[in-house]
Amino acid sequence: MPKRRDLNHATIRDGLRKLGFHVEDTADLGHGFPDLLANKKNREGTAVLLEVKMPGEKLTPAEIIFHQLYPGPIAIVYSLEDAILALK
């Protein structure tokens, strides 16, 4: 069963793609795994996991555990602008 997506999910995903980022939509993986994996198209820099949230929304218990255990870069983003900053 597909996971519910936040209303800003598509705006952030599609906006990053239009700006030249490679974006994998991982929202259906569940178990606390973040919604998007993004990197520059030229593969420069490190891929970043992005947890998309609506303003005021909090992480679920599974997301909190994932964030605590994951050793790489991960960011909570509420807007396209947040996502761009996380990828710099």
Secondary structure, 3 states (H helix, E strand, C coil): CCCCCCCCHHHHHHHHHHCCEEEEECHHHCCCCCCEEEEECCCCCCCEEEEECCCCCCCCHHHHHHHHHCCCCEEEECCHHHHHHHCC
